Structures are given as C-alpha cells and as structure tokens.
Amino acid sequence: MKPGVDATVRVPEIPGRSFAGKVTRTADALDPATRTLMTEIDVPNPDGELSPGIYCTVELKIPRRTPSLIVPAGAIVFDSDGLHVLAVEDGVAHSRKITEIRDLGTEVEVTDGVSQGDKVVLNPPVDLEDGSKVQIRATPAGPTQR
C-alpha cells in the first residue's frame, strides 16, 4: 500500500454509483491491536454528493507483484499432509503441496506447487495416490493466471 494506488469508493446510501479516488497518504505502520493501516484517499467531489462522516466501502486496486494462480476448488485435496493437488505429467498423477492465498468459493487462489498450464485432477477419487496412472479427458482442469 502506497500513495498513488487507485481506489473505488461506494456509498450504500447512493446505490449504483461509485467514486474514483487515489491513496494520498498512509500511516506507514499497521496498528498492532487491529491490524489495520490508516489510509487517506482523495476523492473528487465536485457535486457535493459526499458529505463528511458518511460510511462507505473502498476497493483498492493494489498491483500484484506476481500474477496469482487460480485452481478449481474441486481439484484441491485436504488430508493429513495438508493441502495439495494431483498434477498430471506424462499420464502419471503427482501430489504437489500448495499454499492457499484466498478461497473464492468454486476456485482457490494458490501459490507454490503449480504453474500456469499444469494439468490437475478435478475431483480426485479418495484412492488416487501419488504415482497413479491417469488418463486425461477432453477438457483438462488446471491453474489459470489472473
């Protein structure tokens, strides 16, 4: 988070409308009690629609350092070894440990273990193990980059 980051401000009392703004200042340190960062956003308000003290939501357009990878939630296996996917290489399933960044419902944003273009087993059966032979169907599931 730094000055210059674009922001979109939405006010529940003004539905269907959003206001563009930019981060101008931050406190440069997280509050250890709340784990929040005081941030100031300048929002042009030429019509005076926004008044002091109103509540709003803010969407920050923070640029990613590296693109994220999205894996179908059905491809993720959770067991005593933690989270992993079964990636297919040359017709063989290989277990790869992953780290979840964010659960998006039907998809999960991950790091580690998979790369763009990898083929993963969607809804793997319980008895499918690392090293098992598998056959790829017409529409393989895999991580996508966002």
Phi and psi in radians as a Rosetta constraint file:
Dihedral C 1 N 2 CA 2 C 2 CIRCULARHARMONIC -2.681 0.35
Dihedral N 2 CA 2 C 2 N 3 CIRCULARHARMONIC 2.836 0.35
Dihedral C 2 N 3 CA 3 C 3 CIRCULARHARMONIC -0.990 0.35
Dihedral N 3 CA 3 C 3 N 4 CIRCULARHARMONIC 2.509 0.35
Dihedral C 3 N 4 CA 4 C 4 CIRCULARHARMONIC 1.788 0.35
Dihedral N 4 CA 4 C 4 N 5 CIRCULARHARMONIC -0.237 0.35
Dihedral C 4 N 5 CA 5 C 5 CIRCULARHARMONIC -1.187 0.35
Dihedral N 5 CA 5 C 5 N 6 CIRCULARHARMONIC 2.316 0.35
Dihedral C 5 N 6 CA 6 C 6 CIRCULARHARMONIC -1.265 0.35
Dihedral N 6 CA 6 C 6 N 7 CIRCULARHARMONIC 2.569 0.35
Dihedral C 6 N 7 CA 7 C 7 CIRCULARHARMONIC -2.400 0.35
Dihedral N 7 CA 7 C 7 N 8 CIRCULARHARMONIC 2.618 0.35
Dihedral C 7 N 8 CA 8 C 8 CIRCULARHARMONIC -2.101 0.35
Dihedral N 8 CA 8 C 8 N 9 CIRCULARHARMONIC 2.155 0.35
Dihedral C 8 N 9 CA 9 C 9 CIRCULARHARMONIC -1.854 0.35
Dihedral N 9 CA 9 C 9 N 10 CIRCULARHARMONIC 2.293 0.35
Dihedral C 9 N 10 CA 10 C 10 CIRCULARHARMONIC -2.177 0.35
Dihedral N 10 CA 10 C 10 N 11 CIRCULARHARMONIC 2.391 0.35
Dihedral C 10 N 11 CA 11 C 11 CIRCULARHARMONIC -2.006 0.35
Dihedral N 11 CA 11 C 11 N 12 CIRCULARHARMONIC 2.119 0.35
Dihedral C 11 N 12 CA 12 C 12 CIRCULARHARMONIC -0.962 0.35
Dihedral N 12 CA 12 C 12 N 13 CIRCULARHARMONIC -0.566 0.35
Dihedral C 12 N 13 CA 13 C 13 CIRCULARHARMONIC -1.317 0.35
Dihedral N 13 CA 13 C 13 N 14 CIRCULARHARMONIC -0.169 0.35
Dihedral C 13 N 14 CA 14 C 14 CIRCULARHARMONIC -2.169 0.35
Dihedral N 14 CA 14 C 14 N 15 CIRCULARHARMONIC 1.263 0.35
Dihedral C 14 N 15 CA 15 C 15 CIRCULARHARMONIC -1.138 0.35
Dihedral N 15 CA 15 C 15 N 16 CIRCULARHARMONIC 2.615 0.35
Dihedral C 15 N 16 CA 16 C 16 CIRCULARHARMONIC 1.339 0.35
Dihedral N 16 CA 16 C 16 N 17 CIRCULARHARMONIC 0.088 0.35
Dihedral C 16 N 17 CA 17 C 17 CIRCULARHARMONIC -2.163 0.35
Dihedral N 17 CA 17 C 17 N 18 CIRCULARHARMONIC 2.442 0.35
Dihedral C 17 N 18 CA 18 C 18 CIRCULARHARMONIC -2.309 0.35
Dihedral N 18 CA 18 C 18 N 19 CIRCULARHARMONIC 2.705 0.35
Dihedral C 18 N 19 CA 19 C 19 CIRCULARHARMONIC -2.163 0.35
Dihedral N 19 CA 19 C 19 N 20 CIRCULARHARMONIC 2.240 0.35
Dihedral C 19 N 20 CA 20 C 20 CIRCULARHARMONIC -1.440 0.35
Dihedral N 20 CA 20 C 20 N 21 CIRCULARHARMONIC 2.481 0.35
Dihedral C 20 N 21 CA 21 C 21 CIRCULARHARMONIC -2.614 0.35
Dihedral N 21 CA 21 C 21 N 22 CIRCULARHARMONIC 3.138 0.35
Dihedral C 21 N 22 CA 22 C 22 CIRCULARHARMONIC -2.438 0.35
Dihedral N 22 CA 22 C 22 N 23 CIRCULARHARMONIC 2.464 0.35
Dihedral C 22 N 23 CA 23 C 23 CIRCULARHARMONIC -1.171 0.35
Dihedral N 23 CA 23 C 23 N 24 CIRCULARHARMONIC 2.238 0.35
Dihedral C 23 N 24 CA 24 C 24 CIRCULARHARMONIC -1.915 0.35
Dihedral N 24 CA 24 C 24 N 25 CIRCULARHARMONIC -0.538 0.35
Dihedral C 24 N 25 CA 25 C 25 CIRCULARHARMONIC -2.656 0.35
Dihedral N 25 CA 25 C 25 N 26 CIRCULARHARMONIC 2.654 0.35
Dihedral C 25 N 26 CA 26 C 26 CIRCULARHARMONIC -2.341 0.35
Dihedral N 26 CA 26 C 26 N 27 CIRCULARHARMONIC 2.882 0.35
Dihedral C 26 N 27 CA 27 C 27 CIRCULARHARMONIC -1.325 0.35
Dihedral N 27 CA 27 C 27 N 28 CIRCULARHARMONIC -0.165 0.35
Dihedral C 27 N 28 CA 28 C 28 CIRCULARHARMONIC 1.139 0.35
Dihedral N 28 CA 28 C 28 N 29 CIRCULARHARMONIC 0.110 0.35
Dihedral C 28 N 29 CA 29 C 29 CIRCULARHARMONIC -2.669 0.35
Dihedral N 29 CA 29 C 29 N 30 CIRCULARHARMONIC 2.415 0.35
Dihedral C 29 N 30 CA 30 C 30 CIRCULARHARMONIC -1.284 0.35
Dihedral N 30 CA 30 C 30 N 31 CIRCULARHARMONIC 2.492 0.35
Dihedral C 30 N 31 CA 31 C 31 CIRCULARHARMONIC -1.304 0.35
Dihedral N 31 CA 31 C 31 N 32 CIRCULARHARMONIC 2.040 0.35
Dihedral C 31 N 32 CA 32 C 32 CIRCULARHARMONIC -1.116 0.35
Dihedral N 32 CA 32 C 32 N 33 CIRCULARHARMONIC -0.469 0.35
Dihedral C 32 N 33 CA 33 C 33 CIRCULARHARMONIC -1.307 0.35
Dihedral N 33 CA 33 C 33 N 34 CIRCULARHARMONIC -0.714 0.35
Dihedral C 33 N 34 CA 34 C 34 CIRCULARHARMONIC -1.867 0.35
Dihedral N 34 CA 34 C 34 N 35 CIRCULARHARMONIC -0.191 0.35
Dihedral C 34 N 35 CA 35 C 35 CIRCULARHARMONIC 0.970 0.35
Dihedral N 35 CA 35 C 35 N 36 CIRCULARHARMONIC 0.698 0.35
Dihedral C 35 N 36 CA 36 C 36 CIRCULARHARMONIC -2.027 0.35
Dihedral N 36 CA 36 C 36 N 37 CIRCULARHARMONIC 2.805 0.35
Dihedral C 36 N 37 CA 37 C 37 CIRCULARHARMONIC -2.150 0.35
Dihedral N 37 CA 37 C 37 N 38 CIRCULARHARMONIC 2.024 0.35
Dihedral C 37 N 38 CA 38 C 38 CIRCULARHARMONIC -1.102 0.35
Dihedral N 38 CA 38 C 38 N 39 CIRCULARHARMONIC 2.217 0.35
Dihedral C 38 N 39 CA 39 C 39 CIRCULARHARMONIC -2.376 0.35
Dihedral N 39 CA 39 C 39 N 40 CIRCULARHARMONIC 2.389 0.35
Dihedral C 39 N 40 CA 40 C 40 CIRCULARHARMONIC -1.889 0.35
Dihedral N 40 CA 40 C 40 N 41 CIRCULARHARMONIC 2.267 0.35
Dihedral C 40 N 41 CA 41 C 41 CIRCULARHARMONIC -2.125 0.35
Dihedral N 41 CA 41 C 41 N 42 CIRCULARHARMONIC 2.221 0.35
Dihedral C 41 N 42 CA 42 C 42 CIRCULARHARMONIC -1.557 0.35
Dihedral N 42 CA 42 C 42 N 43 CIRCULARHARMONIC 2.218 0.35
Dihedral C 42 N 43 CA 43 C 43 CIRCULARHARMONIC -2.195 0.35
Dihedral N 43 CA 43 C 43 N 44 CIRCULARHARMONIC 2.055 0.35
Dihedral C 43 N 44 CA 44 C 44 CIRCULARHARMONIC -1.042 0.35
Dihedral N 44 CA 44 C 44 N 45 CIRCULARHARMONIC 2.399 0.35
Dihedral C 44 N 45 CA 45 C 45 CIRCULARHARMONIC -2.422 0.35
Dihedral N 45 CA 45 C 45 N 46 CIRCULARHARMONIC 1.025 0.35
Dihedral C 45 N 46 CA 46 C 46 CIRCULARHARMONIC -1.122 0.35
Dihedral N 46 CA 46 C 46 N 47 CIRCULARHARMONIC -0.508 0.35
Dihedral C 46 N 47 CA 47 C 47 CIRCULARHARMONIC -1.581 0.35
Dihedral N 47 CA 47 C 47 N 48 CIRCULARHARMONIC -0.082 0.35
Dihedral C 47 N 48 CA 48 C 48 CIRCULARHARMONIC 1.236 0.35
Dihedral N 48 CA 48 C 48 N 49 CIRCULARHARMONIC 0.385 0.35
Dihedral C 48 N 49 CA 49 C 49 CIRCULARHARMONIC -1.187 0.35
Dihedral N 49 CA 49 C 49 N 50 CIRCULARHARMONIC -0.542 0.35
Dihedral C 49 N 50 CA 50 C 50 CIRCULARHARMONIC -1.625 0.35
Dihedral N 50 CA 50 C 50 N 51 CIRCULARHARMONIC 2.292 0.35
Dihedral C 50 N 51 CA 51 C 51 CIRCULARHARMONIC -2.092 0.35
Dihedral N 51 CA 51 C 51 N 52 CIRCULARHARMONIC 2.706 0.35
Dihedral C 51 N 52 CA 52 C 52 CIRCULARHARMONIC -1.032 0.35
Dihedral N 52 CA 52 C 52 N 53 CIRCULARHARMONIC 2.459 0.35
Dihedral C 52 N 53 CA 53 C 53 CIRCULARHARMONIC 1.534 0.35
Dihedral N 53 CA 53 C 53 N 54 CIRCULARHARMONIC -0.008 0.35
Dihedral C 53 N 54 CA 54 C 54 CIRCULARHARMONIC -1.361 0.35
Dihedral N 54 CA 54 C 54 N 55 CIRCULARHARMONIC 2.705 0.35
Dihedral C 54 N 55 CA 55 C 55 CIRCULARHARMONIC -1.604 0.35
Dihedral N 55 CA 55 C 55 N 56 CIRCULARHARMONIC 2.547 0.35
Dihedral C 55 N 56 CA 56 C 56 CIRCULARHARMONIC -2.643 0.35
Dihedral N 56 CA 56 C 56 N 57 CIRCULARHARMONIC 2.964 0.35
Dihedral C 56 N 57 CA 57 C 57 CIRCULARHARMONIC -2.000 0.35
Dihedral N 57 CA 57 C 57 N 58 CIRCULARHARMONIC 2.605 0.35
Dihedral C 57 N 58 CA 58 C 58 CIRCULARHARMONIC -2.229 0.35
Dihedral N 58 CA 58 C 58 N 59 CIRCULARHARMONIC 2.280 0.35
Dihedral C 58 N 59 CA 59 C 59 CIRCULARHARMONIC -1.882 0.35
Dihedral N 59 CA 59 C 59 N 60 CIRCULARHARMONIC 2.087 0.35
Dihedral C 59 N 60 CA 60 C 60 CIRCULARHARMONIC -1.709 0.35
Dihedral N 60 CA 60 C 60 N 61 CIRCULARHARMONIC 2.352 0.35
Dihedral C 60 N 61 CA 61 C 61 CIRCULARHARMONIC -1.673 0.35
Dihedral N 61 CA 61 C 61 N 62 CIRCULARHARMONIC 1.211 0.35
Dihedral C 61 N 62 CA 62 C 62 CIRCULARHARMONIC -1.383 0.35
Dihedral N 62 CA 62 C 62 N 63 CIRCULARHARMONIC 2.117 0.35
Dihedral C 62 N 63 CA 63 C 63 CIRCULARHARMONIC -1.178 0.35
Dihedral N 63 CA 63 C 63 N 64 CIRCULARHARMONIC 2.463 0.35
Dihedral C 63 N 64 CA 64 C 64 CIRCULARHARMONIC -1.448 0.35
Dihedral N 64 CA 64 C 64 N 65 CIRCULARHARMONIC 2.509 0.35
Dihedral C 64 N 65 CA 65 C 65 CIRCULARHARMONIC -1.282 0.35
Dihedral N 65 CA 65 C 65 N 66 CIRCULARHARMONIC -0.677 0.35
Dihedral C 65 N 66 CA 66 C 66 CIRCULARHARMONIC -2.345 0.35
Dihedral N 66 CA 66 C 66 N 67 CIRCULARHARMONIC 2.569 0.35
Dihedral C 66 N 67 CA 67 C 67 CIRCULARHARMONIC -1.112 0.35
Dihedral N 67 CA 67 C 67 N 68 CIRCULARHARMONIC 2.569 0.35
Dihedral C 67 N 68 CA 68 C 68 CIRCULARHARMONIC -1.530 0.35
Dihedral N 68 CA 68 C 68 N 69 CIRCULARHARMONIC 2.791 0.35
Dihedral C 68 N 69 CA 69 C 69 CIRCULARHARMONIC -1.960 0.35
Dihedral N 69 CA 69 C 69 N 70 CIRCULARHARMONIC 2.350 0.35
Dihedral C 69 N 70 CA 70 C 70 CIRCULARHARMONIC -1.938 0.35
Dihedral N 70 CA 70 C 70 N 71 CIRCULARHARMONIC 2.216 0.35
Dihedral C 70 N 71 CA 71 C 71 CIRCULARHARMONIC -2.073 0.35
Dihedral N 71 CA 71 C 71 N 72 CIRCULARHARMONIC 2.420 0.35
Dihedral C 71 N 72 CA 72 C 72 CIRCULARHARMONIC -1.019 0.35
Dihedral N 72 CA 72 C 72 N 73 CIRCULARHARMONIC 2.379 0.35
Dihedral C 72 N 73 CA 73 C 73 CIRCULARHARMONIC -1.024 0.35
Dihedral N 73 CA 73 C 73 N 74 CIRCULARHARMONIC -0.568 0.35
Dihedral C 73 N 74 CA 74 C 74 CIRCULARHARMONIC -1.176 0.35
Dihedral N 74 CA 74 C 74 N 75 CIRCULARHARMONIC -0.218 0.35
Dihedral C 74 N 75 CA 75 C 75 CIRCULARHARMONIC -1.559 0.35
Dihedral N 75 CA 75 C 75 N 76 CIRCULARHARMONIC -0.184 0.35
Dihedral C 75 N 76 CA 76 C 76 CIRCULARHARMONIC -1.553 0.35
Dihedral N 76 CA 76 C 76 N 77 CIRCULARHARMONIC 2.296 0.35
Dihedral C 76 N 77 CA 77 C 77 CIRCULARHARMONIC -1.911 0.35
Dihedral N 77 CA 77 C 77 N 78 CIRCULARHARMONIC 2.298 0.35
Dihedral C 77 N 78 CA 78 C 78 CIRCULARHARMONIC -2.065 0.35
Dihedral N 78 CA 78 C 78 N 79 CIRCULARHARMONIC 2.062 0.35
Dihedral C 78 N 79 CA 79 C 79 CIRCULARHARMONIC -2.515 0.35
Dihedral N 79 CA 79 C 79 N 80 CIRCULARHARMONIC -2.847 0.35
Dihedral C 79 N 80 CA 80 C 80 CIRCULARHARMONIC -1.088 0.35
Dihedral N 80 CA 80 C 80 N 81 CIRCULARHARMONIC -0.342 0.35
Dihedral C 80 N 81 CA 81 C 81 CIRCULARHARMONIC -1.536 0.35
Dihedral N 81 CA 81 C 81 N 82 CIRCULARHARMONIC -0.041 0.35
Dihedral C 81 N 82 CA 82 C 82 CIRCULARHARMONIC 1.749 0.35
Dihedral N 82 CA 82 C 82 N 83 CIRCULARHARMONIC -2.629 0.35
Dihedral C 82 N 83 CA 83 C 83 CIRCULARHARMONIC -1.601 0.35
Dihedral N 83 CA 83 C 83 N 84 CIRCULARHARMONIC 2.351 0.35
Dihedral C 83 N 84 CA 84 C 84 CIRCULARHARMONIC -2.730 0.35
Dihedral N 84 CA 84 C 84 N 85 CIRCULARHARMONIC 2.920 0.35
Dihedral C 84 N 85 CA 85 C 85 CIRCULARHARMONIC -2.153 0.35
Dihedral N 85 CA 85 C 85 N 86 CIRCULARHARMONIC 2.824 0.35
Dihedral C 85 N 86 CA 86 C 86 CIRCULARHARMONIC -1.843 0.35
Dihedral N 86 CA 86 C 86 N 87 CIRCULARHARMONIC 1.872 0.35
Dihedral C 86 N 87 CA 87 C 87 CIRCULARHARMONIC -1.609 0.35
Dihedral N 87 CA 87 C 87 N 88 CIRCULARHARMONIC 2.481 0.35
Dihedral C 87 N 88 CA 88 C 88 CIRCULARHARMONIC -1.791 0.35
Dihedral N 88 CA 88 C 88 N 89 CIRCULARHARMONIC 2.181 0.35
Dihedral C 88 N 89 CA 89 C 89 CIRCULARHARMONIC -2.301 0.35
Dihedral N 89 CA 89 C 89 N 90 CIRCULARHARMONIC 2.131 0.35
Dihedral C 89 N 90 CA 90 C 90 CIRCULARHARMONIC 0.912 0.35
Dihedral N 90 CA 90 C 90 N 91 CIRCULARHARMONIC 0.720 0.35
Dihedral C 90 N 91 CA 91 C 91 CIRCULARHARMONIC 1.356 0.35
Dihedral N 91 CA 91 C 91 N 92 CIRCULARHARMONIC 0.195 0.35
Dihedral C 91 N 92 CA 92 C 92 CIRCULARHARMONIC -2.156 0.35
Dihedral N 92 CA 92 C 92 N 93 CIRCULARHARMONIC 2.351 0.35
Dihedral C 92 N 93 CA 93 C 93 CIRCULARHARMONIC -1.458 0.35
Dihedral N 93 CA 93 C 93 N 94 CIRCULARHARMONIC 2.300 0.35
Dihedral C 93 N 94 CA 94 C 94 CIRCULARHARMONIC -2.181 0.35
Dihedral N 94 CA 94 C 94 N 95 CIRCULARHARMONIC 2.235 0.35
Dihedral C 94 N 95 CA 95 C 95 CIRCULARHARMONIC -1.289 0.35
Dihedral N 95 CA 95 C 95 N 96 CIRCULARHARMONIC 2.281 0.35
Dihedral C 95 N 96 CA 96 C 96 CIRCULARHARMONIC -2.263 0.35
Dihedral N 96 CA 96 C 96 N 97 CIRCULARHARMONIC 2.123 0.35
Dihedral C 96 N 97 CA 97 C 97 CIRCULARHARMONIC -1.215 0.35
Dihedral N 97 CA 97 C 97 N 98 CIRCULARHARMONIC 2.371 0.35
Dihedral C 97 N 98 CA 98 C 98 CIRCULARHARMONIC -2.184 0.35
Dihedral N 98 CA 98 C 98 N 99 CIRCULARHARMONIC 2.859 0.35
Dihedral C 98 N 99 CA 99 C 99 CIRCULARHARMONIC -2.102 0.35
Dihedral N 99 CA 99 C 99 N 100 CIRCULARHARMONIC 2.152 0.35
Dihedral C 99 N 100 CA 100 C 100 CIRCULARHARMONIC -1.399 0.35
Dihedral N 100 CA 100 C 100 N 101 CIRCULARHARMONIC 2.295 0.35
Dihedral C 100 N 101 CA 101 C 101 CIRCULARHARMONIC -1.669 0.35
Dihedral N 101 CA 101 C 101 N 102 CIRCULARHARMONIC -0.812 0.35
Dihedral C 101 N 102 CA 102 C 102 CIRCULARHARMONIC -2.702 0.35
Dihedral N 102 CA 102 C 102 N 103 CIRCULARHARMONIC 2.358 0.35
Dihedral C 102 N 103 CA 103 C 103 CIRCULARHARMONIC -1.622 0.35
Dihedral N 103 CA 103 C 103 N 104 CIRCULARHARMONIC 2.088 0.35
Dihedral C 103 N 104 CA 104 C 104 CIRCULARHARMONIC -1.833 0.35
Dihedral N 104 CA 104 C 104 N 105 CIRCULARHARMONIC 0.281 0.35
Dihedral C 104 N 105 CA 105 C 105 CIRCULARHARMONIC 1.649 0.35
Dihedral N 105 CA 105 C 105 N 106 CIRCULARHARMONIC -1.630 0.35
Dihedral C 105 N 106 CA 106 C 106 CIRCULARHARMONIC -1.465 0.35
Dihedral N 106 CA 106 C 106 N 107 CIRCULARHARMONIC -0.161 0.35
Dihedral C 106 N 107 CA 107 C 107 CIRCULARHARMONIC -2.335 0.35
Dihedral N 107 CA 107 C 107 N 108 CIRCULARHARMONIC 2.766 0.35
Dihedral C 107 N 108 CA 108 C 108 CIRCULARHARMONIC -2.312 0.35
Dihedral N 108 CA 108 C 108 N 109 CIRCULARHARMONIC 2.314 0.35
Dihedral C 108 N 109 CA 109 C 109 CIRCULARHARMONIC -1.491 0.35
Dihedral N 109 CA 109 C 109 N 110 CIRCULARHARMONIC 2.216 0.35
Dihedral C 109 N 110 CA 110 C 110 CIRCULARHARMONIC -2.298 0.35
Dihedral N 110 CA 110 C 110 N 111 CIRCULARHARMONIC 2.852 0.35
Dihedral C 110 N 111 CA 111 C 111 CIRCULARHARMONIC -2.285 0.35
Dihedral N 111 CA 111 C 111 N 112 CIRCULARHARMONIC 2.847 0.35
Dihedral C 111 N 112 CA 112 C 112 CIRCULARHARMONIC 1.113 0.35
Dihedral N 112 CA 112 C 112 N 113 CIRCULARHARMONIC 2.488 0.35
Dihedral C 112 N 113 CA 113 C 113 CIRCULARHARMONIC 1.559 0.35
Dihedral N 113 CA 113 C 113 N 114 CIRCULARHARMONIC -0.516 0.35
Dihedral C 113 N 114 CA 114 C 114 CIRCULARHARMONIC -2.286 0.35
Dihedral N 114 CA 114 C 114 N 115 CIRCULARHARMONIC 2.739 0.35
Dihedral C 114 N 115 CA 115 C 115 CIRCULARHARMONIC -2.301 0.35
Dihedral N 115 CA 115 C 115 N 116 CIRCULARHARMONIC 2.826 0.35
Dihedral C 115 N 116 CA 116 C 116 CIRCULARHARMONIC -0.948 0.35
Dihedral N 116 CA 116 C 116 N 117 CIRCULARHARMONIC 2.268 0.35
Dihedral C 116 N 117 CA 117 C 117 CIRCULARHARMONIC 1.618 0.35
Dihedral N 117 CA 117 C 117 N 118 CIRCULARHARMONIC -0.182 0.35
Dihedral C 117 N 118 CA 118 C 118 CIRCULARHARMONIC -1.111 0.35
Dihedral N 118 CA 118 C 118 N 119 CIRCULARHARMONIC 2.591 0.35
Dihedral C 118 N 119 CA 119 C 119 CIRCULARHARMONIC -1.781 0.35
Dihedral N 119 CA 119 C 119 N 120 CIRCULARHARMONIC 2.200 0.35
Dihedral C 119 N 120 CA 120 C 120 CIRCULARHARMONIC -2.071 0.35
Dihedral N 120 CA 120 C 120 N 121 CIRCULARHARMONIC 2.691 0.35
Dihedral C 120 N 121 CA 121 C 121 CIRCULARHARMONIC -1.395 0.35
Dihedral N 121 CA 121 C 121 N 122 CIRCULARHARMONIC 2.163 0.35
Dihedral C 121 N 122 CA 122 C 122 CIRCULARHARMONIC -1.589 0.35
Dihedral N 122 CA 122 C 122 N 123 CIRCULARHARMONIC 2.236 0.35
Dihedral C 122 N 123 CA 123 C 123 CIRCULARHARMONIC 0.933 0.35
Dihedral N 123 CA 123 C 123 N 124 CIRCULARHARMONIC 1.041 0.35
Dihedral C 123 N 124 CA 124 C 124 CIRCULARHARMONIC -1.141 0.35
Dihedral N 124 CA 124 C 124 N 125 CIRCULARHARMONIC 2.434 0.35
Dihedral C 124 N 125 CA 125 C 125 CIRCULARHARMONIC -1.152 0.35
Dihedral N 125 CA 125 C 125 N 126 CIRCULARHARMONIC 2.716 0.35
Dihedral C 125 N 126 CA 126 C 126 CIRCULARHARMONIC -1.039 0.35
Dihedral N 126 CA 126 C 126 N 127 CIRCULARHARMONIC -0.597 0.35
Dihedral C 126 N 127 CA 127 C 127 CIRCULARHARMONIC -1.531 0.35
Dihedral N 127 CA 127 C 127 N 128 CIRCULARHARMONIC 0.055 0.35
Dihedral C 127 N 128 CA 128 C 128 CIRCULARHARMONIC -1.356 0.35
Dihedral N 128 CA 128 C 128 N 129 CIRCULARHARMONIC 2.120 0.35
Dihedral C 128 N 129 CA 129 C 129 CIRCULARHARMONIC -2.032 0.35
Dihedral N 129 CA 129 C 129 N 130 CIRCULARHARMONIC 2.913 0.35
Dihedral C 129 N 130 CA 130 C 130 CIRCULARHARMONIC -1.024 0.35
Dihedral N 130 CA 130 C 130 N 131 CIRCULARHARMONIC 2.238 0.35
Dihedral C 130 N 131 CA 131 C 131 CIRCULARHARMONIC 1.670 0.35
Dihedral N 131 CA 131 C 131 N 132 CIRCULARHARMONIC -0.092 0.35
Dihedral C 131 N 132 CA 132 C 132 CIRCULARHARMONIC -1.226 0.35
Dihedral N 132 CA 132 C 132 N 133 CIRCULARHARMONIC 2.536 0.35
Dihedral C 132 N 133 CA 133 C 133 CIRCULARHARMONIC -1.393 0.35
Dihedral N 133 CA 133 C 133 N 134 CIRCULARHARMONIC 2.404 0.35
Dihedral C 133 N 134 CA 134 C 134 CIRCULARHARMONIC -2.365 0.35
Dihedral N 134 CA 134 C 134 N 135 CIRCULARHARMONIC 2.797 0.35
Dihedral C 134 N 135 CA 135 C 135 CIRCULARHARMONIC -2.088 0.35
Dihedral N 135 CA 135 C 135 N 136 CIRCULARHARMONIC 2.296 0.35
Dihedral C 135 N 136 CA 136 C 136 CIRCULARHARMONIC -1.453 0.35
Dihedral N 136 CA 136 C 136 N 137 CIRCULARHARMONIC 2.340 0.35
Dihedral C 136 N 137 CA 137 C 137 CIRCULARHARMONIC -1.532 0.35
Dihedral N 137 CA 137 C 137 N 138 CIRCULARHARMONIC 3.091 0.35
Dihedral C 137 N 138 CA 138 C 138 CIRCULARHARMONIC -0.966 0.35
Dihedral N 138 CA 138 C 138 N 139 CIRCULARHARMONIC -0.685 0.35
Dihedral C 138 N 139 CA 139 C 139 CIRCULARHARMONIC -2.029 0.35
Dihedral N 139 CA 139 C 139 N 140 CIRCULARHARMONIC 1.532 0.35
Dihedral C 139 N 140 CA 140 C 140 CIRCULARHARMONIC -1.231 0.35
Dihedral N 140 CA 140 C 140 N 141 CIRCULARHARMONIC 2.529 0.35
Dihedral C 140 N 141 CA 141 C 141 CIRCULARHARMONIC -1.565 0.35
Dihedral N 141 CA 141 C 141 N 142 CIRCULARHARMONIC 2.603 0.35
Dihedral C 141 N 142 CA 142 C 142 CIRCULARHARMONIC -2.923 0.35
Dihedral N 142 CA 142 C 142 N 143 CIRCULARHARMONIC 2.960 0.35
Dihedral C 142 N 143 CA 143 C 143 CIRCULARHARMONIC -1.151 0.35
Dihedral N 143 CA 143 C 143 N 144 CIRCULARHARMONIC 2.474 0.35
Dihedral C 143 N 144 CA 144 C 144 CIRCULARHARMONIC -2.102 0.35
Dihedral N 144 CA 144 C 144 N 145 CIRCULARHARMONIC 2.640 0.35
Dihedral C 144 N 145 CA 145 C 145 CIRCULARHARMONIC -1.684 0.35
Dihedral N 145 CA 145 C 145 N 146 CIRCULARHARMONIC 2.428 0.35
